[in-house]
Amino acid sequence: MRSKQNSRLLALVGAAVSTFVPALAFAAPTLVFSETWDRPDASQWRALANQKGDCGNEPACPDAAGKVRKIITATEANVCQGNYLSIPAADPADPAVNYAGAGGNVATRRASKIAAASGENFCVVAWAKQGNNPGGSGGYIAANYVGADGNFVGGDVFAKQHFIAGSTYNGGDDDGTPSYGAYASIPKTNTWTRLEKGWTVAARDVANGTGFFHLKFQLFGDNAGGGIGGVGVPAGGFSVGDVFVFKAPAADATACPTQAQFDQLVAGTNSLPVTCAAPTANCVKTSTAVVPAVAGVNTDDFACKGCELSIGDPADAAKVTCPSATAPICIKAAADPNKGNCAKCGGDFGVGAPATNVCPAAANPLCKADGSCGKCAANADCAAAAGGPHLGAICNVATGACEASCRKDIHADCAADQFCLVQGADTVGKCAAKLAGGQPIPATIAGGQCGNAEQGGKIVCASGTCSTVDNKCGRLNREDCADGPQCRFLTCDAATMKCGLPDGRSCKTANECQAGACSATDGGSGTCGRCQADGDCGIGVGLVCNVDTGACDPGCRLSKGCPAGEECTSSSSNIGQCKPIPTPEPQPEPQPEAGPEPEADAGTPPSGGGDGGGCAVSPTEAGGLAAVPAGFVAGLALLLAGRRKRR
């Protein structure tokens, strides 16, 4: 299943040629075996252990240490080819499983052996690559002749073996078998290469009942002496892509097909694996075909294309959706040079500018750190380090979205300098900044009370303190303090450990003084002392002078003295309290009053009234006629009489 960018065109050309040149169809080889590695179990293959290691079991044999090698298939990001066989130097999941050394082998299963006879011609076409493996170590492709039972001769995985592709191993073919000539080269450049190797079966190959052969892939280690060992470890590994075996007609000299024949025999595997690049950076599976003559072997057709849909967009089978969950966002803007590419998500669903490539659907609203879109399960998923940017730090487990909301009385939903502020009977609120000194405890927090141990202040006040006198943040002057920030006016006297300065200390405002009074005027300095009048306690600060003690106490009178946004409960000289001014309820718009209905004229009968039907004349109407001058009436009569005569 390699990329198929030219296959259909070449297939059409091949078909046209075969129409005019009938001999081409006759001379074409037969496809007798294929592998595209798209079956999850790679069911035509088995892993072998070491030399003399055909244990008789399938799909794998354990090695001397009891470790079992595996058939490992892999894919490469943005390489348009689908699955391929990967033989590493060691198992990624268990380094003790050595795939190199004496026989890191993968071979066809017994049931997948290929029949052969002396003089027949075969050809292998395959794609392979290997890293920079040292010396003669590295990847090889071989053919081993076996009996009807599919077992290697004497259990030896190297018996009756011919190398047909590989590096430069200096041992030649094994078991004295006549050479098939130069190998098809597999460069050590870690790049995919198309291999083609044909051969003719020798009489010795099929002597003694070995009338079949296995196709085998081997990863060898090569020591300095030229043998197979562990010194030259082939750490670069060996990978094999699509593999096809062709058999020639008896009259034909070669089994290796022409390109046109190949395209007729194999659906769309004519080109090398391609690295997809912008703006067609997505390897897309476009169809699944069945290789003729090898029933049930799939070759999936892949092509490099630009994306048209993000993962999460409404499905459209006719459009290309980004294939990778960790790059789910399709860049669609025509002016974007990356149009057609797929990208990691850049923000949660609903996040606005400057974020780009945000998750496209509410079904998976969370932008994860790996670039995929999904759902949060806990607040930790909404942290700044966990992808995003997010709409908030609170995980709504029901929707999987990160939100800025918080749960009533669960203040841990918010940052350390915030609390959860809810309204009325709501159970969900918003995180709000903790309150400055003088701000009242909200009614939905601890009942609006400072409470025992100042619990309300600990929740909502920036200072962590409040006064039970007025249930506002920060302690009042003359209340105990440990430092200035605990006090409403930010002054804690170190000598008395009380909020505010004692009498006799220098001051500029009354708020600095424990007594609540400062002799300063016009912004100058003064001295803290007893107040004589409310004005000594400050203007609009919610304090009144207690002339008996000389202290400024919370309160107001004469409907004044409260901070902005509050009003005094006392309009007399009695001390009242400052309360928030209630928000007036909206009143309906005044409607204009309707005027009186006009009264009907009592002397006017209904139209058409009177005895005998016809046109009755009311007294009013008659009176109106009577009021017309007599001369006018007489002239009108003469005029009407003249008109009758002319008729």
C-alpha positions as CSV (number, residue, x, y, z in Angstrom):
1,M,0.0,0.0,0.0
2,R,2.3,2.6,-1.3
3,S,1.1,6.0,-2.6
4,K,-0.8,5.7,-5.8
5,Q,-0.4,9.1,-7.4
6,N,0.5,7.8,-10.9
7,S,-1.0,4.3,-10.7
8,R,-4.3,4.9,-12.4
9,L,-2.7,6.8,-15.3
10,L,-0.1,4.1,-15.8
11,A,-2.8,1.4,-15.5
12,L,-4.8,3.0,-18.3
13,V,-1.6,3.3,-20.5
14,G,-0.9,-0.4,-19.8
15,A,-4.4,-1.4,-20.7
16,A,-4.2,0.6,-24.0
17,V,-0.9,-1.0,-24.9
18,S,-2.3,-4.4,-24.2
19,T,-5.2,-3.7,-26.6
20,F,-2.8,-3.1,-29.5
21,V,0.0,-5.5,-28.5
22,P,-1.7,-8.8,-27.5
23,A,1.7,-10.4,-26.8
24,L,2.1,-8.2,-23.8
25,A,-0.8,-9.9,-22.0
26,F,0.6,-13.3,-22.9
27,A,4.2,-12.4,-21.7
28,A,3.1,-10.9,-18.4
29,P,4.2,-12.7,-15.3
30,T,1.8,-14.1,-12.7
31,L,1.6,-12.5,-9.2
32,V,2.0,-15.5,-6.9
33,F,2.5,-13.8,-3.5
34,S,2.0,-10.3,-2.0
35,E,2.2,-8.6,1.4
36,T,1.1,-5.0,2.3
37,W,1.2,-5.4,6.1
38,D,-2.3,-4.0,6.5
39,R,-3.6,-7.1,8.2
40,P,-3.3,-6.4,11.9
41,D,-1.9,-9.9,12.6
42,A,0.5,-10.0,9.6
43,S,-1.0,-13.5,9.1
44,Q,1.4,-14.7,6.4
45,W,4.4,-14.4,8.6
46,R,6.2,-16.0,11.6
47,A,9.2,-14.8,13.7
48,L,12.1,-17.2,13.9
49,A,14.7,-17.5,16.7
50,N,18.3,-18.4,15.9
51,Q,20.2,-20.6,13.5
52,K,18.8,-24.1,13.8
53,G,15.9,-22.3,15.4
54,D,12.8,-23.4,13.5
55,C,11.0,-24.6,16.6
56,G,8.0,-25.9,14.7
57,N,5.7,-23.4,16.3
58,E,3.8,-20.5,14.7
59,P,3.7,-17.6,14.7
60,A,6.9,-17.3,16.8
61,C,9.7,-19.3,18.3
62,P,11.4,-18.5,21.6
63,D,15.1,-18.0,21.6
64,A,17.7,-19.6,24.0
65,A,16.6,-17.3,26.8
66,G,12.9,-18.2,26.3
67,K,12.2,-14.8,24.7
68,V,9.8,-14.7,21.9
69,R,10.4,-12.4,18.9
70,K,7.4,-10.6,17.5
71,I,6.1,-9.4,14.1
72,I,6.3,-5.6,14.5
73,T,4.5,-3.4,12.1
74,A,4.8,0.4,12.2
75,T,3.8,3.6,10.4
76,E,5.7,6.8,9.8
77,A,4.2,10.3,10.4
78,N,3.4,12.0,7.1
79,V,5.0,9.1,5.0
80,C,2.2,8.1,2.7
81,Q,2.5,4.3,2.8
82,G,0.4,2.7,5.6
83,N,2.0,-0.1,7.6
84,Y,5.4,-1.7,7.1
85,L,7.4,-4.4,8.8
86,S,10.0,-3.1,11.3
87,I,12.9,-5.3,12.6
88,P,14.8,-3.4,15.3
89,A,18.1,-4.4,16.8
90,A,16.2,-5.0,20.1
91,D,12.5,-5.1,21.0
92,P,11.4,-1.6,22.2
93,A,9.3,-3.2,24.8
94,D,11.9,-5.7,26.0
95,P,15.6,-4.9,25.3
96,A,16.5,-8.5,26.3
97,V,14.9,-9.7,23.1
98,N,17.7,-9.5,20.5
99,Y,16.5,-9.2,17.0
100,A,20.0,-9.0,15.6
101,G,23.0,-11.4,16.1
102,A,22.5,-14.9,14.8
103,G,19.2,-14.6,12.9
104,G,16.8,-11.8,13.6
105,N,14.5,-13.4,11.1
106,V,10.9,-13.1,9.8
107,A,9.7,-15.7,7.3
108,T,6.6,-16.7,5.6
109,R,4.5,-19.3,7.4
110,R,4.4,-22.9,6.3
111,A,1.0,-22.5,4.6
112,S,2.3,-19.5,2.7
113,K,5.2,-21.3,1.0
114,I,5.6,-20.7,-2.7
115,A,5.8,-23.7,-5.1
116,A,8.9,-23.8,-7.4
117,A,10.4,-26.1,-10.0
118,S,13.8,-26.3,-11.6
119,G,14.2,-23.7,-14.5
120,E,11.3,-21.5,-13.4
121,N,11.8,-17.8,-13.2
122,F,10.8,-15.7,-10.2
123,C,11.1,-12.0,-9.3
124,V,10.7,-10.1,-6.0
125,V,9.6,-6.5,-6.1
126,A,9.8,-4.8,-2.7
127,W,10.4,-1.6,-0.8
128,A,12.9,-1.6,2.0
129,K,15.2,0.7,4.0
130,Q,17.9,0.4,6.7
131,G,19.9,2.7,8.9
132,N,23.7,3.1,8.9
133,N,24.4,-0.5,10.1
134,P,28.2,-1.2,10.5
135,G,30.2,-3.4,8.3
136,G,28.4,-6.3,6.7
137,S,25.6,-6.1,9.3
138,G,22.2,-5.0,8.3
139,G,19.1,-6.1,6.5
140,Y,18.8,-8.9,3.9
141,I,16.1,-10.5,1.9
142,A,16.5,-14.2,1.1
143,A,14.8,-17.2,-0.4
144,N,15.0,-20.6,1.5
145,Y,13.9,-23.8,-0.2
146,V,11.7,-26.1,1.9
147,G,9.8,-29.3,1.7
148,A,6.1,-29.8,1.3
149,D,5.6,-29.5,5.1
150,G,7.0,-26.0,5.0
151,N,9.8,-26.7,7.5
152,F,13.4,-25.5,6.9
153,V,15.7,-28.4,6.1
154,G,17.0,-29.9,9.3
155,G,15.4,-27.0,11.2
156,D,18.2,-24.7,10.0
157,V,16.8,-21.3,9.1
158,F,19.9,-20.7,6.8
159,A,19.7,-24.0,4.9
160,K,19.2,-23.9,1.1
161,Q,19.2,-20.1,1.3
162,H,19.9,-17.5,-1.4
163,F,20.4,-13.8,-0.6
164,I,18.6,-11.8,-3.2
165,A,18.8,-8.3,-1.6
166,G,20.8,-6.6,1.1
167,S,24.2,-5.0,2.0
168,T,27.7,-6.5,1.5
169,Y,27.8,-9.6,3.7
170,N,31.0,-11.4,2.7
171,G,29.8,-14.9,3.3
172,G,28.0,-15.4,0.0
173,D,25.1,-17.8,-0.1
174,D,24.8,-20.5,2.5
175,D,25.1,-24.3,2.3
176,G,27.1,-24.2,-0.9
177,T,24.0,-23.2,-2.9
178,P,24.8,-21.7,-6.3
179,S,24.7,-17.9,-6.2
180,Y,21.9,-15.9,-7.7
181,G,24.3,-13.2,-8.6
182,A,24.5,-9.6,-7.3
183,Y,22.1,-8.6,-4.6
184,A,19.6,-5.9,-5.1
185,S,21.1,-3.2,-3.0
186,I,19.5,-1.8,0.2
187,P,21.3,1.5,0.9
188,K,22.2,2.3,4.5
189,T,20.7,5.8,4.2
190,N,17.4,5.2,6.1
191,T,15.5,6.0,2.9
192,W,12.9,3.9,1.2
193,T,14.2,2.1,-1.9
194,R,12.4,0.1,-4.5
195,L,14.1,-3.3,-5.0
196,E,13.8,-5.7,-7.9
197,K,15.6,-9.1,-8.2
198,G,14.9,-11.9,-10.5
199,W,16.4,-15.4,-10.5
200,T,16.1,-18.9,-12.1
201,V,15.5,-21.9,-9.8
202,A,18.4,-24.3,-10.0
203,A,18.0,-28.1,-10.0
204,R,19.9,-28.3,-6.7
205,D,17.5,-25.9,-5.1
206,V,14.5,-28.3,-5.4
207,A,16.4,-31.6,-5.1
208,N,15.5,-34.0,-2.3
209,G,11.9,-32.8,-2.2
210,T,12.4,-29.1,-1.5
211,G,10.0,-28.0,-4.1
212,F,8.9,-24.8,-2.3
213,F,10.5,-21.7,-1.0
214,H,10.0,-19.2,1.8
215,L,10.6,-15.5,1.6
216,K,12.6,-14.4,4.6
217,F,13.8,-11.1,6.0
218,Q,16.9,-11.1,8.2
219,L,18.7,-8.6,10.4
220,F,22.3,-9.7,10.8
221,G,25.1,-8.6,13.1
222,D,28.6,-8.8,11.7
223,N,31.8,-9.0,13.9
224,A,35.3,-8.1,12.8
225,G,36.0,-11.7,11.6
226,G,33.2,-11.7,9.1
227,G,31.0,-14.1,11.1
228,I,27.6,-13.5,12.5
229,G,27.8,-12.1,16.0
230,G,27.3,-9.2,18.3
231,V,30.2,-6.9,17.6
232,G,28.7,-5.1,14.7
233,V,25.3,-4.5,16.2
234,P,22.9,-3.3,13.4
235,A,21.4,-0.5,15.5
236,G,20.0,1.1,12.4
237,G,17.4,-1.7,12.1
238,F,15.7,-2.9,8.9
239,S,12.3,-2.1,7.5
240,V,10.3,-3.8,4.7
241,G,7.3,-2.3,2.9
242,D,5.1,-3.9,0.3
243,V,6.4,-7.2,-1.1
244,F,5.4,-8.9,-4.3
245,V,6.6,-12.2,-5.9
246,F,6.1,-12.8,-9.6
247,K,6.5,-16.0,-11.6
248,A,7.2,-15.9,-15.4
249,P,5.5,-18.0,-18.0
250,A,7.7,-21.0,-19.0
251,A,8.5,-19.4,-22.4
252,D,9.6,-16.0,-20.9
253,A,13.1,-15.3,-19.8
254,T,12.3,-13.0,-16.9
255,A,9.7,-12.8,-14.2
256,C,10.3,-9.1,-13.3
257,P,7.3,-7.2,-14.8
258,T,7.5,-4.0,-16.8
259,Q,6.0,-1.0,-15.2
260,A,2.8,-1.3,-17.3
261,Q,2.5,-5.0,-16.4
262,F,3.1,-4.2,-12.7
263,D,0.3,-1.7,-12.7
264,Q,-2.0,-4.3,-14.3
265,L,-1.1,-6.9,-11.7
266,V,-0.9,-4.8,-8.6
267,A,-3.3,-2.0,-7.8
268,G,-1.4,1.2,-7.2
269,T,1.9,0.2,-5.6
270,N,4.2,1.5,-8.4
271,S,5.9,4.4,-6.6
272,L,8.0,4.8,-3.5
273,P,6.7,5.9,-0.1
274,V,6.3,9.6,-0.3
275,T,6.8,12.2,2.4
276,C,3.8,14.5,2.2
277,A,4.5,18.2,2.4
278,A,2.5,21.4,2.4
279,P,0.0,22.1,1.1
280,T,-0.9,18.5,0.7
281,A,0.6,17.2,3.9
282,N,-1.9,14.5,4.8
283,C,-1.6,10.9,3.8
284,V,-5.2,9.9,3.1
285,K,-6.6,6.4,2.5
286,T,-8.6,6.8,-0.7
287,S,-9.8,3.3,-1.4
288,T,-9.2,-0.4,-0.7
289,A,-8.7,-2.8,-3.6
290,V,-8.0,-6.6,-3.9
291,V,-4.9,-7.6,-5.7
292,P,-5.9,-9.8,-8.6
293,A,-4.8,-13.5,-8.4
294,V,-4.2,-13.3,-4.7
295,A,-7.6,-13.4,-3.1
296,G,-8.1,-11.5,0.1
297,V,-4.8,-9.5,0.1
298,N,-5.6,-5.8,0.4
299,T,-3.7,-3.0,-1.1
300,D,-5.0,0.2,0.4
301,D,-4.6,3.3,-1.9
302,F,-3.1,6.3,-0.2
303,A,-2.4,9.8,-1.6
304,C,-1.0,13.1,-0.3
305,K,-3.8,15.6,0.0
306,G,-4.6,18.8,1.7
307,C,-7.2,18.6,4.5
308,E,-10.6,20.1,4.2
309,L,-12.2,19.2,7.6
310,S,-11.0,19.3,11.2
311,I,-11.7,16.4,13.5
312,G,-15.0,17.3,15.1
313,D,-16.4,19.1,12.0
314,P,-19.6,17.7,10.6
315,A,-18.7,14.6,8.7
316,D,-18.5,14.6,4.9
317,A,-17.2,11.5,3.2
318,A,-16.3,13.4,0.1
319,K,-13.9,15.7,2.0
320,V,-10.5,15.0,3.6
321,T,-10.5,15.0,7.4
322,C,-7.3,15.5,9.4
323,P,-6.1,11.9,10.1
324,S,-4.2,12.4,13.4
325,A,-5.9,13.1,16.8
326,T,-2.9,15.1,17.9
327,A,-3.1,17.4,14.9
328,P,-6.9,17.7,14.5
329,I,-7.3,21.2,13.2
330,C,-7.5,21.8,9.4
331,I,-6.1,25.2,8.4
332,K,-8.7,26.4,5.9
333,A,-8.1,30.2,5.4
334,A,-7.3,30.8,1.8
335,A,-4.7,33.4,2.6
336,D,-2.8,31.2,5.1
337,P,0.3,29.7,3.5
338,N,-0.3,26.5,5.5
339,K,-3.8,26.0,4.1
340,G,-4.5,22.3,3.8
341,N,-2.2,21.4,6.6
342,C,-3.3,19.9,9.9
343,A,-2.2,21.5,13.1
344,K,-2.3,21.0,16.9
345,C,-5.2,22.7,18.6
346,G,-4.4,26.2,19.9
347,G,-7.2,26.8,22.4
348,D,-10.5,25.5,23.9
349,F,-13.7,25.6,22.0
350,G,-15.2,29.1,22.4
351,V,-11.9,30.8,23.1
352,G,-11.6,34.0,21.0
353,A,-8.7,35.9,19.5
354,P,-5.7,36.0,19.7
355,A,-6.0,32.2,20.0
356,T,-6.1,30.3,16.7
357,N,-6.8,26.7,15.7
358,V,-9.3,26.3,18.5
359,C,-11.1,23.1,19.0
360,P,-14.1,23.1,16.6
361,A,-16.9,21.4,18.5
362,A,-18.5,21.5,22.0
363,A,-18.5,17.7,22.0
364,N,-14.7,17.8,22.6
365,P,-14.0,21.3,23.9
366,L,-10.7,20.9,25.7
367,C,-7.4,21.7,23.9
368,K,-5.0,19.2,25.5
369,A,-1.2,19.6,25.9
370,D,-0.6,17.0,23.2
371,G,-2.5,19.1,20.7
372,S,-5.7,16.9,20.6
373,C,-9.2,18.0,21.5
374,G,-11.1,16.1,24.2
375,K,-12.8,16.6,27.6
376,C,-11.5,17.6,31.0
377,A,-12.1,15.2,33.9
378,A,-10.7,17.3,36.8
379,N,-9.6,20.9,37.5
380,A,-6.0,19.9,36.8
381,D,-6.9,19.4,33.2
382,C,-7.8,23.1,33.1
383,A,-4.4,24.4,34.4
384,A,-2.4,26.7,32.2
385,A,0.2,24.0,31.8
386,A,-2.4,21.5,30.5
387,G,-2.9,22.8,27.0
388,G,-5.3,25.6,26.3
389,P,-5.7,28.5,26.6
390,H,-8.8,27.6,28.5
391,L,-12.0,29.5,29.2
392,G,-11.5,29.0,32.9
393,A,-9.8,26.9,35.6
394,I,-12.8,24.9,36.6
395,C,-13.7,21.6,35.0
396,N,-17.4,21.1,34.2
397,V,-17.3,17.3,34.3
398,A,-20.7,17.0,32.7
399,T,-19.6,18.8,29.5
400,G,-15.9,18.3,29.7
401,A,-15.3,22.0,29.3
402,C,-13.0,24.3,31.4
403,E,-15.1,27.2,32.7
404,A,-14.6,30.3,34.8
405,S,-17.5,29.3,37.1
406,C,-17.2,27.9,40.6
407,R,-19.4,26.0,42.9
408,K,-21.2,27.5,45.9
409,D,-19.0,27.4,49.0
410,I,-16.3,25.5,47.1
411,H,-13.8,28.4,47.1
412,A,-11.0,26.1,46.2
413,D,-12.4,26.2,42.7
414,C,-10.9,29.7,42.5
415,A,-7.4,31.1,42.7
416,A,-5.9,31.9,46.1
417,D,-6.7,35.6,45.8
418,Q,-10.3,34.9,44.8
419,F,-13.5,33.5,46.3
420,C,-16.6,32.0,44.8
421,L,-19.3,34.7,44.6
422,V,-22.8,33.4,44.0
423,Q,-26.1,35.4,43.7
424,G,-29.2,34.6,45.6
425,A,-30.2,30.9,45.5
426,D,-27.7,30.1,42.8
427,T,-25.4,27.0,43.3
428,V,-22.9,28.2,40.7
429,G,-21.1,31.5,40.7
430,K,-18.1,33.3,39.4
431,C,-14.6,33.7,40.9
432,A,-14.2,37.2,42.3
433,A,-11.2,39.1,43.6
434,K,-11.1,39.2,47.4
435,L,-12.4,42.4,48.9
436,A,-10.6,45.4,50.2
437,G,-11.0,46.9,53.7
438,G,-14.4,48.5,54.3
439,Q,-16.2,46.3,51.8
440,P,-19.2,44.4,53.3
441,I,-19.3,40.6,53.5
442,P,-21.7,39.4,50.7
443,A,-25.0,38.1,51.9
444,T,-24.4,34.7,50.3
445,I,-21.1,34.2,52.2
446,A,-21.5,33.1,55.8
447,G,-24.8,34.9,55.9
448,G,-23.2,38.2,55.3
449,Q,-21.6,38.0,58.8
450,C,-18.0,38.3,59.9
451,G,-18.8,35.4,62.2
452,N,-16.9,33.5,64.8
453,A,-13.2,33.6,64.3
454,E,-13.8,36.0,61.5
455,Q,-14.7,33.1,59.2
456,G,-16.5,35.4,56.7
457,G,-13.4,37.6,56.4
458,K,-11.1,34.7,55.9
459,I,-13.1,33.7,52.9
460,V,-13.7,37.0,51.1
461,C,-11.4,39.7,52.5
462,A,-8.0,40.4,51.1
463,S,-6.8,41.0,54.6
464,G,-8.3,37.7,55.9
465,T,-9.9,39.8,58.7
466,C,-13.2,41.6,59.3
467,S,-15.0,43.4,62.1
468,T,-18.0,41.9,63.9
469,V,-19.1,45.5,64.6
470,D,-20.2,46.2,61.0
471,N,-19.4,42.9,59.2
472,K,-17.0,44.6,56.8
473,C,-13.5,43.6,55.7
474,G,-10.6,44.8,57.9
475,R,-10.6,45.4,61.6
476,L,-11.7,48.8,63.0
477,N,-9.5,51.1,64.9
478,R,-8.9,50.1,68.5
479,E,-9.4,46.4,67.6
480,D,-6.5,43.9,68.0
481,C,-4.1,43.5,65.2
482,A,-0.8,41.7,64.3
483,D,0.2,44.0,61.4
484,G,-1.1,46.9,59.3
485,P,-2.8,44.8,56.5
486,Q,-5.2,43.4,59.1
487,C,-6.5,46.9,59.8
488,R,-9.1,48.6,57.7
489,F,-7.0,51.7,57.5
490,L,-3.7,49.8,57.3
491,T,-2.2,51.1,60.6
492,C,-1.4,48.8,63.5
493,D,0.2,50.5,66.5
494,A,3.3,48.4,67.6
495,A,3.1,49.6,71.2
496,T,-0.6,48.7,71.8
497,M,-1.1,46.1,69.0
498,K,-4.3,47.9,68.2
499,C,-5.5,49.2,64.9
500,G,-4.9,53.0,64.6
501,L,-2.6,55.4,66.3
502,P,-3.1,56.3,70.0
503,D,-3.8,59.9,71.2
504,G,-0.9,62.3,70.8
505,R,0.6,60.6,67.7
506,S,1.1,62.6,64.6
507,C,-1.6,62.1,61.9
508,K,-2.9,63.5,58.7
509,T,-6.4,61.9,58.6
510,A,-8.8,60.8,61.3
511,N,-8.7,57.2,59.9
512,E,-5.2,56.9,61.2
513,C,-6.2,57.4,64.8
514,Q,-7.7,55.0,67.4
515,A,-9.9,57.8,68.6
516,G,-11.0,58.5,65.1
517,A,-10.0,62.2,65.3
518,C,-7.1,64.1,64.0
519,S,-6.4,67.8,64.5
520,A,-4.9,68.2,61.0
521,T,-6.6,70.7,58.6
522,D,-6.1,71.5,55.0
523,G,-3.9,68.4,54.4
524,G,-1.3,69.3,57.0
525,S,-0.2,67.3,60.0
526,G,-2.0,67.1,63.3
527,T,-2.3,65.1,66.4
528,C,-4.6,62.1,67.2
529,G,-7.0,63.0,70.0
530,R,-10.5,63.0,71.2
531,C,-13.1,64.0,68.7
532,Q,-15.5,66.9,69.5
533,A,-17.8,66.6,66.5
534,D,-18.7,64.2,63.7
535,G,-16.5,66.2,61.3
536,D,-13.4,65.3,63.4
537,C,-14.0,61.7,62.3
538,G,-13.8,62.4,58.5
539,I,-16.3,63.2,55.8
540,G,-18.3,60.4,54.2
541,V,-16.4,57.6,56.0
542,G,-19.4,56.2,58.1
543,L,-18.1,57.4,61.4
544,V,-19.6,59.6,64.1
545,C,-18.1,61.2,67.1
546,N,-18.9,59.7,70.5
547,V,-18.4,62.8,72.7
548,D,-18.5,60.8,75.9
549,T,-15.5,58.7,74.9
550,G,-13.9,61.0,72.4
551,A,-13.8,58.1,69.9
552,C,-15.2,57.9,66.4
553,D,-17.6,55.0,66.2
554,P,-19.2,53.4,63.1
555,G,-22.5,55.1,62.2
556,C,-24.2,58.1,60.7
557,R,-27.0,60.6,61.4
558,L,-29.0,63.4,59.8
559,S,-29.1,61.3,56.6
560,K,-25.4,61.9,55.9
561,G,-21.9,60.7,56.6
562,C,-21.9,57.4,54.6
563,P,-19.5,56.4,51.9
564,A,-20.6,56.5,48.3
565,G,-23.2,53.9,47.4
566,E,-24.6,53.7,51.0
567,E,-27.3,55.6,52.8
568,C,-27.9,56.4,56.4
569,T,-30.8,54.7,58.3
570,S,-31.3,57.8,60.5
571,S,-32.5,61.2,59.4
572,S,-32.4,62.5,63.0
573,S,-29.6,63.2,65.4
574,N,-29.8,59.6,66.6
575,I,-27.0,57.4,65.4
576,G,-28.0,55.1,62.5
577,Q,-26.2,52.6,60.2
578,C,-24.8,52.9,56.7
579,K,-26.5,50.5,54.4
580,P,-26.1,49.8,50.7
581,I,-28.6,51.8,48.6
582,P,-31.1,49.3,47.2
583,T,-31.3,49.1,43.4
584,P,-34.8,50.5,42.4
585,E,-37.0,48.1,40.6
586,P,-37.9,49.1,37.0
587,Q,-41.3,50.8,36.7
588,P,-43.6,50.4,33.8
589,E,-43.8,53.2,31.3
590,P,-46.7,55.6,32.1
591,Q,-49.6,55.3,29.5
592,P,-51.6,58.3,28.3
593,E,-55.1,58.6,29.8
594,A,-57.9,57.9,27.3
595,G,-60.3,60.9,26.7
596,P,-64.1,60.7,27.2
597,E,-66.1,59.0,24.5
598,P,-68.1,61.6,22.3
599,E,-71.8,61.7,23.2
600,A,-74.3,60.8,20.5
601,D,-76.9,63.5,19.4
602,A,-80.1,62.5,20.9
603,G,-82.2,64.1,18.1
604,T,-80.5,62.1,15.3
605,P,-82.3,58.8,14.5
606,P,-80.4,56.0,12.8
607,S,-79.7,56.3,9.1
608,G,-82.6,55.1,7.0
609,G,-85.1,55.4,9.8
610,G,-88.6,56.7,9.6
611,D,-91.9,55.1,8.5
612,G,-92.3,53.4,5.2
613,G,-88.6,53.1,4.4
614,G,-87.3,55.5,1.7
615,C,-85.2,58.6,2.5
616,A,-86.6,60.2,5.6
617,V,-85.6,63.7,6.5
618,S,-85.0,64.4,10.1
619,P,-86.4,67.5,11.8
620,T,-82.8,68.8,12.0
621,E,-82.4,68.2,8.2
622,A,-85.7,69.7,7.5
623,G,-84.9,72.7,9.6
624,G,-81.7,73.0,7.6
625,L,-83.6,73.1,4.3
626,A,-86.1,75.6,5.8
627,A,-83.2,77.9,6.6
628,V,-82.2,78.1,2.9
629,P,-83.5,81.4,1.3
630,A,-86.7,81.0,-0.7
631,G,-85.2,82.6,-3.8
632,F,-82.5,80.1,-3.9
633,V,-85.0,77.2,-3.7
634,A,-87.2,78.7,-6.5
635,G,-84.2,79.2,-8.8
636,L,-83.1,75.6,-8.2
637,A,-86.6,74.4,-9.2
638,L,-86.6,76.3,-12.5
639,L,-83.2,74.9,-13.4
640,L,-84.3,71.3,-12.8
641,A,-87.5,71.9,-14.9
642,G,-85.4,73.2,-17.8
643,R,-83.2,70.1,-17.8
644,R,-86.3,67.8,-18.0
645,K,-87.5,69.6,-21.1
646,R,-84.2,69.2,-23.0
647,R,-84.3,65.4,-22.4
